Amino acid sequence: MVEPMNREERDAGNRKIQIGFLLLVTVSPPLMLQLGDPTLTQIAAATAVGFVLGLVFLQYLRGLAGEFSAGRGRR
């Protein structure tokens, strides 16, 4: 039978998911920019904007997760 994850395993898994999400959102704008003929400055700006948007989305999702877990009563 499968045992429930302990707190450290859950935190490590959540951290990996958050890093993956941030990486995906960060690299998406520069990759879409490659459809044109971007300069290095445009690629850097798109990467920075993607990183900032990723942080904003991540903070929003953390807030949503906090609302759901607070009402559920974790063990």
C-alpha positions as CSV (number, residue, x, y, z in Angstrom):
1,M,0.0,0.0,0.0
2,V,1.2,3.5,-0.7
3,E,1.9,5.7,2.3
4,P,1.0,9.4,2.3
5,M,3.7,11.8,1.5
6,N,5.3,13.6,4.5
7,R,5.6,17.3,4.7
8,E,9.2,17.5,3.3
9,E,8.3,15.4,0.2
10,R,5.2,17.5,-0.4
11,D,7.2,20.8,-0.1
12,A,10.0,19.5,-2.4
13,G,7.4,18.4,-5.0
14,N,5.6,21.8,-4.8
15,R,8.9,23.6,-5.2
16,K,9.7,21.6,-8.3
17,I,6.3,22.4,-9.8
18,Q,6.7,26.1,-9.0
19,I,10.2,26.2,-10.6
20,G,8.9,24.4,-13.7
21,F,5.9,26.7,-14.0
22,L,8.2,29.8,-13.7
23,L,10.6,28.4,-16.2
24,L,7.8,27.7,-18.7
25,V,6.3,31.2,-18.4
26,T,9.8,32.8,-18.6
27,V,10.9,31.1,-21.8
28,S,7.6,31.4,-23.6
29,P,7.8,35.1,-24.7
30,P,11.3,34.8,-26.1
31,L,10.4,31.7,-28.0
32,M,7.4,33.3,-29.5
33,L,9.5,36.3,-30.4
34,Q,11.7,34.0,-32.5
35,L,9.0,33.9,-35.1
36,G,10.1,37.4,-36.1
37,D,13.6,38.7,-36.4
38,P,14.3,39.9,-32.8
39,T,17.4,41.8,-31.6
40,L,19.2,40.6,-28.5
41,T,17.7,43.5,-26.5
42,Q,14.2,42.4,-27.5
43,I,14.9,38.9,-26.5
44,A,16.3,40.0,-23.1
45,A,13.3,42.3,-22.6
46,A,10.9,39.5,-23.4
47,T,12.7,37.1,-21.0
48,A,12.5,39.7,-18.2
49,V,8.8,40.4,-18.8
50,G,8.1,36.6,-18.9
51,F,10.0,36.2,-15.6
52,V,8.0,39.0,-13.9
53,L,4.7,37.7,-15.3
54,G,5.7,34.2,-14.0
55,L,6.3,35.6,-10.5
56,V,3.0,37.4,-10.6
57,F,1.1,34.2,-11.7
58,L,2.9,32.1,-9.2
59,Q,2.0,34.5,-6.3
60,Y,-1.6,34.4,-7.5
61,L,-1.7,30.6,-7.6
62,R,-0.1,30.4,-4.1
63,G,-2.9,32.6,-2.8
64,L,-5.5,30.4,-4.4
65,A,-3.8,27.3,-3.0
66,G,-3.7,28.9,0.5
67,E,-7.4,29.5,0.4
68,F,-8.2,26.0,-0.6
69,S,-5.9,24.4,2.0
70,A,-7.0,26.7,4.8
71,G,-10.6,25.6,4.5
72,R,-9.7,22.0,4.2
73,G,-7.8,21.5,7.5
74,R,-4.5,19.8,6.7
75,R,-3.2,16.8,8.7
